């Protein structure tokens, strides 16, 4: 039986960590997937922006800052 060392445990932990996409990439994906919300937002539907922010939050598994997401989306419009 192989001996498990702290080093091997650390290596295994690192292998399971998924590389996080940049916030900008996540926003681009959500905008591309939600054309109707983008169009609604452009005509002033407030709930469309909230919906897009929610979608990015889901993709980031809750790790992204909603204020940063809002700024990125508004900058892209």
C-alpha positions in Angstrom: 0.0 0.0 0.0 1.4 3.4 -1.0 2.1 5.8 1.8 0.1 9.0 1.6 2.1 12.1 2.4 1.1 15.7 3.0 2.7 16.6 -0.3 0.5 14.1 -2.2 -2.6 15.4 -0.6 -1.7 19.0 -1.5 -1.0 17.9 -5.1 -4.4 16.2 -5.3 -6.1 19.3 -3.9 -4.5 21.4 -6.7 -5.6 19.0 -9.4 -9.3 19.4 -8.4 -9.3 23.1 -8.5 -10.9 24.3 -11.8 -9.3 27.3 -13.4 -11.6 30.3 -12.9 -12.5 32.2 -16.1 -12.0 35.9 -15.9 -15.1 37.9 -15.1 -14.9 39.6 -18.5 -15.1 36.1 -20.2 -18.1 35.1 -18.1 -19.9 38.4 -18.9 -19.2 37.8 -22.6 -20.6 34.3 -22.4 -23.7 35.5 -20.7 -24.3 38.3 -23.1 -24.0 35.9 -26.0 -26.4 33.4 -24.5 -29.0 36.0 -23.5 -29.6 38.1 -26.5 -33.2 39.0 -25.5 -32.1 40.3 -22.2 -29.4 42.4 -23.9 -31.9 43.9 -26.3 -34.4 44.5 -23.4 -31.6 46.3 -21.4 -30.8 48.5 -24.4 -34.4 49.8 -24.4 -34.3 50.4 -20.7 -35.8 47.3 -19.1 -34.2 47.4 -15.6 -35.0 43.7 -14.8 -32.9 42.7 -17.8 -29.7 44.0 -16.2 -30.5 42.2 -13.0 -31.2 39.0 -14.9 -27.8 39.2 -16.7 -26.0 39.9 -13.4 -27.7 36.8 -11.9 -26.6 34.6 -14.8 -23.0 35.7 -14.4 -23.2 35.1 -10.6 -24.4 31.5 -11.4 -21.5 30.9 -13.8 -19.0 32.2 -11.2 -20.6 29.9 -8.6 -21.4 33.0 -6.5 -17.8 34.2 -6.3 -18.0 37.3 -8.5 -18.8 40.8 -7.2 -22.2 41.9 -8.5 -21.1 45.5 -8.6 -18.1 44.7 -10.8 -20.4 42.6 -13.0 -22.8 45.5 -13.3 -20.0 47.9 -14.3 -18.6 45.5 -16.9 -22.1 44.9 -18.5 -22.8 48.6 -18.6 -19.4 49.4 -20.1 -20.2 46.8 -22.9 -23.5 48.4 -23.8 
